[in-house]
Amino acid sequence: MSIDVEVKQQRDWQILHDAITGVVDLYGVKNAFGKGDYWLLDENWGRYSQQLEFQKLDLFQPVLLAALQNLLHSFPGWYITIRVDVVGKEDTWPGMGVIVYRDRIIDDLRRDFLPPGFPSGLFGETQAAEAERIAERVKTLMALTQLKRRR
């Protein structure tokens, strides 16, 4: 990564981090030790992503996910991962969550583990649907490549 790209990534990471905190603070309390509603990791690993942990399942609300998605319109190429991190369930629930992109939401929640009353409808498309969409794009690109080679 060039110095300019790295500086821009760091600046954008901090701006987006602060914006996410501002939005999620409207719905819950931030706490890194499981004594709140959510935690937004505060370490920049150089990726174009932010990592949220929802400690309270009631934060999984369409309006909150839409607000987070709206933030990404100013940050092309960025995404937000939201991991379920309910205290006491670390050893009994599998890793699961939601990935928010500016143009779609991938729902990877395992509802068979979540309590009754948790919304049964998807917040977006499933991981399988995302994989199918990517496979279709790859297939199309490969076909286009073959056409160019024949010319």
C-alpha atoms as an extended CHARMM CRD file, in Angstrom:
* protein
*
       151  EXT
         1         1  MET       CA              0.0000000000        0.0000000000        0.0000000000  PROA      1               0.0000000000
         2         2  SER       CA              1.4800000000        3.3850000000       -0.9650000000  PROA      2               0.0000000000
         3         3  ILE       CA              1.8340000000        6.0780000000        1.6810000000  PROA      3               0.0000000000
         4         4  ASP       CA             -0.9860000000        8.1760000000        0.1540000000  PROA      4               0.0000000000
         5         5  VAL       CA             -3.3430000000        5.1840000000       -0.0100000000  PROA      5               0.0000000000
         6         6  GLU       CA             -2.4380000000        4.2110000000        3.5510000000  PROA      6               0.0000000000
         7         7  VAL       CA             -3.0290000000        7.7440000000        4.8700000000  PROA      7               0.0000000000
         8         8  LYS       CA             -6.4060000000        7.9110000000        3.0870000000  PROA      8               0.0000000000
         9         9  GLN       CA             -7.3790000000        4.4730000000        4.4580000000  PROA      9               0.0000000000
        10        10  GLN       CA             -6.4930000000        5.5470000000        8.0010000000  PROA      10              0.0000000000
        11        11  ARG       CA             -8.4000000000        8.8310000000        7.6460000000  PROA      11              0.0000000000
        12        12  ASP       CA            -11.4550000000        7.1240000000        6.1550000000  PROA      12              0.0000000000
        13        13  TRP       CA            -11.3050000000        4.3730000000        8.7940000000  PROA      13              0.0000000000
        14        14  GLN       CA            -11.4520000000        6.9390000000       11.6040000000  PROA      14              0.0000000000
        15        15  ILE       CA            -14.2110000000        9.0010000000        9.9840000000  PROA      15              0.0000000000
        16        16  LEU       CA            -16.3350000000        5.9000000000        9.3700000000  PROA      16              0.0000000000
        17        17  HSD       CA            -15.5700000000        4.5370000000       12.8540000000  PROA      17              0.0000000000
        18        18  ASP       CA            -16.8060000000        7.7710000000       14.4420000000  PROA      18              0.0000000000
        19        19  ALA       CA            -19.9070000000        7.8290000000       12.2140000000  PROA      19              0.0000000000
        20        20  ILE       CA            -20.7890000000        4.2190000000       13.0850000000  PROA      20              0.0000000000
        21        21  THR       CA            -20.3970000000        4.9900000000       16.7920000000  PROA      21              0.0000000000
        22        22  GLY       CA            -22.6830000000        7.9920000000       16.3900000000  PROA      22              0.0000000000
        23        23  VAL       CA            -25.3850000000        5.8730000000       14.7410000000  PROA      23              0.0000000000
        24        24  VAL       CA            -25.2110000000        2.8150000000       16.9990000000  PROA      24              0.0000000000
        25        25  ASP       CA            -25.0710000000        4.9940000000       20.1260000000  PROA      25              0.0000000000
        26        26  LEU       CA            -28.6540000000        5.9760000000       19.2870000000  PROA      26              0.0000000000
        27        27  TYR       CA            -29.6600000000        2.3350000000       19.8620000000  PROA      27              0.0000000000
        28        28  GLY       CA            -27.3760000000        1.1100000000       22.6190000000  PROA      28              0.0000000000
        29        29  VAL       CA            -24.3930000000        1.4820000000       24.9110000000  PROA      29              0.0000000000
        30        30  LYS       CA            -20.8500000000        0.8050000000       23.7020000000  PROA      30              0.0000000000
        31        31  ASN       CA            -18.7720000000       -1.4610000000       25.9520000000  PROA      31              0.0000000000
        32        32  ALA       CA            -15.8380000000       -3.7340000000       25.1610000000  PROA      32              0.0000000000
        33        33  PHE       CA            -16.4010000000       -6.0480000000       28.1210000000  PROA      33              0.0000000000
        34        34  GLY       CA            -19.8920000000       -7.4080000000       27.4620000000  PROA      34              0.0000000000
        35        35  LYS       CA            -21.5490000000       -4.9830000000       29.8650000000  PROA      35              0.0000000000
        36        36  GLY       CA            -23.2030000000       -2.9370000000       27.1510000000  PROA      36              0.0000000000
        37        37  ASP       CA            -25.1390000000       -3.4710000000       23.9600000000  PROA      37              0.0000000000
        38        38  TYR       CA            -22.3650000000       -3.4040000000       21.3830000000  PROA      38              0.0000000000
        39        39  TRP       CA            -18.6860000000       -2.9400000000       20.7570000000  PROA      39              0.0000000000
        40        40  LEU       CA            -17.0290000000       -1.4040000000       17.7120000000  PROA      40              0.0000000000
        41        41  LEU       CA            -13.4650000000       -2.6270000000       17.4330000000  PROA      41              0.0000000000
        42        42  ASP       CA            -11.1480000000        0.3190000000       17.7710000000  PROA      42              0.0000000000
        43        43  GLU       CA             -8.1120000000       -1.0710000000       16.0200000000  PROA      43              0.0000000000
        44        44  ASN       CA             -7.4670000000       -0.4210000000       12.3410000000  PROA      44              0.0000000000
        45        45  TRP       CA             -6.0000000000       -3.5290000000       10.7060000000  PROA      45              0.0000000000
        46        46  GLY       CA             -5.5570000000       -1.7990000000        7.3520000000  PROA      46              0.0000000000
        47        47  ARG       CA             -8.6350000000       -3.3920000000        5.7860000000  PROA      47              0.0000000000
        48        48  TYR       CA            -11.5100000000       -1.5040000000        4.2760000000  PROA      48              0.0000000000
        49        49  SER       CA            -13.8780000000       -2.7050000000        6.9640000000  PROA      49              0.0000000000
        50        50  GLN       CA            -15.2480000000       -1.9350000000       10.3870000000  PROA      50              0.0000000000
        51        51  GLN       CA            -16.0340000000       -4.6750000000       12.8800000000  PROA      51              0.0000000000
        52        52  LEU       CA            -19.0410000000       -4.4160000000       15.1580000000  PROA      52              0.0000000000
        53        53  GLU       CA            -20.0570000000       -6.8860000000       17.8350000000  PROA      53              0.0000000000
        54        54  PHE       CA            -23.6870000000       -6.9030000000       18.9630000000  PROA      54              0.0000000000
        55        55  GLN       CA            -23.9350000000       -8.0730000000       22.5550000000  PROA      55              0.0000000000
        56        56  LYS       CA            -27.7120000000       -7.5630000000       22.5480000000  PROA      56              0.0000000000
        57        57  LEU       CA            -29.7370000000       -9.2150000000       19.7960000000  PROA      57              0.0000000000
        58        58  ASP       CA            -32.3550000000       -6.4710000000       19.7630000000  PROA      58              0.0000000000
        59        59  LEU       CA            -29.8330000000       -4.2860000000       17.9080000000  PROA      59              0.0000000000
        60        60  PHE       CA            -30.5190000000       -6.3860000000       14.8130000000  PROA      60              0.0000000000
        61        61  GLN       CA            -33.1500000000       -3.9940000000       13.5150000000  PROA      61              0.0000000000
        62        62  PRO       CA            -33.7490000000       -3.1930000000        9.8510000000  PROA      62              0.0000000000
        63        63  VAL       CA            -33.6820000000        0.5430000000       10.5730000000  PROA      63              0.0000000000
        64        64  LEU       CA            -30.2480000000        0.3070000000       12.2320000000  PROA      64              0.0000000000
        65        65  LEU       CA            -28.8330000000       -1.8900000000        9.4590000000  PROA      65              0.0000000000
        66        66  ALA       CA            -30.1810000000        0.5610000000        6.8680000000  PROA      66              0.0000000000
        67        67  ALA       CA            -28.5800000000        3.4810000000        8.7240000000  PROA      67              0.0000000000
        68        68  LEU       CA            -25.2280000000        1.6790000000        8.7390000000  PROA      68              0.0000000000
        69        69  GLN       CA            -25.6150000000        0.8550000000        5.0570000000  PROA      69              0.0000000000
        70        70  ASN       CA            -26.3620000000        4.4940000000        4.3410000000  PROA      70              0.0000000000
        71        71  LEU       CA            -23.0390000000        5.5100000000        5.9270000000  PROA      71              0.0000000000
        72        72  LEU       CA            -21.2090000000        3.3510000000        3.3890000000  PROA      72              0.0000000000
        73        73  HSD       CA            -22.4700000000        5.3970000000        0.4190000000  PROA      73              0.0000000000
        74        74  SER       CA            -19.6470000000        7.8450000000        1.1240000000  PROA      74              0.0000000000
        75        75  PHE       CA            -17.0880000000        5.0240000000        1.4640000000  PROA      75              0.0000000000
        76        76  PRO       CA            -16.9110000000        2.9450000000       -1.7420000000  PROA      76              0.0000000000
        77        77  GLY       CA            -15.2720000000       -0.4320000000       -1.1990000000  PROA      77              0.0000000000
        78        78  TRP       CA            -15.8560000000       -0.4460000000        2.5620000000  PROA      78              0.0000000000
        79        79  TYR       CA            -18.0610000000       -2.8390000000        4.5160000000  PROA      79              0.0000000000
        80        80  ILE       CA            -19.1740000000       -3.4380000000        8.0910000000  PROA      80              0.0000000000
        81        81  THR       CA            -19.1910000000       -6.8590000000        9.7290000000  PROA      81              0.0000000000
        82        82  ILE       CA            -21.5800000000       -7.3560000000       12.6240000000  PROA      82              0.0000000000
        83        83  ARG       CA            -20.8460000000      -10.3870000000       14.7640000000  PROA      83              0.0000000000
        84        84  VAL       CA            -23.1770000000      -11.8330000000       17.3970000000  PROA      84              0.0000000000
        85        85  ASP       CA            -21.3340000000      -11.6190000000       20.7220000000  PROA      85              0.0000000000
        86        86  VAL       CA            -23.9370000000      -12.4090000000       23.3880000000  PROA      86              0.0000000000
        87        87  VAL       CA            -22.3580000000      -12.9400000000       26.7960000000  PROA      87              0.0000000000
        88        88  GLY       CA            -22.6690000000      -16.5580000000       27.9400000000  PROA      88              0.0000000000
        89        89  LYS       CA            -23.2100000000      -17.9270000000       24.4210000000  PROA      89              0.0000000000
        90        90  GLU       CA            -19.5780000000      -17.9010000000       23.2570000000  PROA      90              0.0000000000
        91        91  ASP       CA            -19.2000000000      -21.6640000000       23.6420000000  PROA      91              0.0000000000
        92        92  THR       CA            -22.6930000000      -22.7530000000       22.5550000000  PROA      92              0.0000000000
        93        93  TRP       CA            -23.4890000000      -20.5810000000       19.5400000000  PROA      93              0.0000000000
        94        94  PRO       CA            -21.5270000000      -20.7630000000       16.2860000000  PROA      94              0.0000000000
        95        95  GLY       CA            -19.9430000000      -17.7010000000       14.7690000000  PROA      95              0.0000000000
        96        96  MET       CA            -22.6180000000      -15.7520000000       12.9450000000  PROA      96              0.0000000000
        97        97  GLY       CA            -23.6030000000      -12.2680000000       11.9370000000  PROA      97              0.0000000000
        98        98  VAL       CA            -24.3340000000       -9.8770000000        9.1240000000  PROA      98              0.0000000000
        99        99  ILE       CA            -22.1170000000       -8.1360000000        6.5920000000  PROA      99              0.0000000000
       100       100  VAL       CA            -23.2900000000       -4.7120000000        5.4640000000  PROA      100             0.0000000000
       101       101  TYR       CA            -22.1400000000       -3.4120000000        2.0840000000  PROA      101             0.0000000000
       102       102  ARG       CA            -23.2970000000       -0.2070000000        0.4460000000  PROA      102             0.0000000000
       103       103  ASP       CA            -25.4370000000       -2.1380000000       -2.0730000000  PROA      103             0.0000000000
       104       104  ARG       CA            -26.4670000000       -5.2650000000       -0.1680000000  PROA      104             0.0000000000
       105       105  ILE       CA            -26.5930000000       -7.0200000000        3.1850000000  PROA      105             0.0000000000
       106       106  ILE       CA            -25.4240000000      -10.6100000000        3.6710000000  PROA      106             0.0000000000
       107       107  ASP       CA            -27.3300000000      -12.3670000000        6.4420000000  PROA      107             0.0000000000
       108       108  ASP       CA            -25.3360000000      -15.1980000000        7.9900000000  PROA      108             0.0000000000
       109       109  LEU       CA            -27.3530000000      -15.4910000000       11.2030000000  PROA      109             0.0000000000
       110       110  ARG       CA            -28.0860000000      -19.0200000000       12.3860000000  PROA      110             0.0000000000
       111       111  ARG       CA            -31.6770000000      -18.5980000000       13.4910000000  PROA      111             0.0000000000
       112       112  ASP       CA            -31.8300000000      -22.1790000000       14.7640000000  PROA      112             0.0000000000
       113       113  PHE       CA            -29.5920000000      -21.0070000000       17.6320000000  PROA      113             0.0000000000
       114       114  LEU       CA            -31.3020000000      -17.6790000000       18.2890000000  PROA      114             0.0000000000
       115       115  PRO       CA            -34.0990000000      -17.3710000000       20.8460000000  PROA      115             0.0000000000
       116       116  PRO       CA            -37.8040000000      -17.4670000000       19.9800000000  PROA      116             0.0000000000
       117       117  GLY       CA            -39.0340000000      -14.0570000000       18.9620000000  PROA      117             0.0000000000
       118       118  PHE       CA            -35.9260000000      -13.1750000000       16.9770000000  PROA      118             0.0000000000
       119       119  PRO       CA            -37.0410000000      -12.0130000000       13.5090000000  PROA      119             0.0000000000
       120       120  SER       CA            -37.3360000000      -14.9960000000       11.1960000000  PROA      120             0.0000000000
       121       121  GLY       CA            -37.0880000000      -12.9810000000        8.0020000000  PROA      121             0.0000000000
       122       122  LEU       CA            -33.7210000000      -12.3290000000        6.4120000000  PROA      122             0.0000000000
       123       123  PHE       CA            -32.0970000000       -8.9040000000        6.6800000000  PROA      123             0.0000000000
       124       124  GLY       CA            -30.6080000000       -9.3910000000        3.2210000000  PROA      124             0.0000000000
       125       125  GLU       CA            -29.4080000000      -12.2360000000        1.0820000000  PROA      125             0.0000000000
       126       126  THR       CA            -27.7840000000      -15.3960000000        2.3990000000  PROA      126             0.0000000000
       127       127  GLN       CA            -24.1280000000      -16.3790000000        2.0520000000  PROA      127             0.0000000000
       128       128  ALA       CA            -25.2110000000      -19.0750000000       -0.4250000000  PROA      128             0.0000000000
       129       129  ALA       CA            -26.9770000000      -16.4980000000       -2.6080000000  PROA      129             0.0000000000
       130       130  GLU       CA            -23.8970000000      -14.2810000000       -2.4670000000  PROA      130             0.0000000000
       131       131  ALA       CA            -21.6900000000      -17.2110000000       -3.5110000000  PROA      131             0.0000000000
       132       132  GLU       CA            -24.0300000000      -17.9940000000       -6.4260000000  PROA      132             0.0000000000
       133       133  ARG       CA            -23.9800000000      -14.3520000000       -7.5280000000  PROA      133             0.0000000000
       134       134  ILE       CA            -20.1740000000      -14.2840000000       -7.4600000000  PROA      134             0.0000000000
       135       135  ALA       CA            -19.9410000000      -17.6000000000       -9.3280000000  PROA      135             0.0000000000
       136       136  GLU       CA            -22.2570000000      -16.2280000000      -12.0200000000  PROA      136             0.0000000000
       137       137  ARG       CA            -20.0950000000      -13.1070000000      -12.3740000000  PROA      137             0.0000000000
       138       138  VAL       CA            -16.9400000000      -15.2240000000      -12.6760000000  PROA      138             0.0000000000
       139       139  LYS       CA            -18.6140000000      -17.4210000000      -15.2920000000  PROA      139             0.0000000000
       140       140  THR       CA            -19.6230000000      -14.3480000000      -17.2980000000  PROA      140             0.0000000000
       141       141  LEU       CA            -16.1170000000      -12.8750000000      -17.0760000000  PROA      141             0.0000000000
       142       142  MET       CA            -14.5840000000      -16.1650000000      -18.1900000000  PROA      142             0.0000000000
       143       143  ALA       CA            -16.9450000000      -16.3080000000      -21.1790000000  PROA      143             0.0000000000
       144       144  LEU       CA            -15.9980000000      -12.7340000000      -22.1320000000  PROA      144             0.0000000000
       145       145  THR       CA            -12.3070000000      -13.6120000000      -21.8620000000  PROA      145             0.0000000000
       146       146  GLN       CA            -12.8170000000      -16.5780000000      -24.1870000000  PROA      146             0.0000000000
       147       147  LEU       CA            -14.5680000000      -14.3170000000      -26.7300000000  PROA      147             0.0000000000
       148       148  LYS       CA            -11.6680000000      -11.8460000000      -26.6740000000  PROA      148             0.0000000000
       149       149  ARG       CA             -9.1200000000      -14.6330000000      -27.2110000000  PROA      149             0.0000000000
       150       150  ARG       CA            -10.9590000000      -15.8910000000      -30.2800000000  PROA      150             0.0000000000
       151       151  ARG       CA            -10.7190000000      -12.5030000000      -31.9960000000  PROA      151             0.0000000000
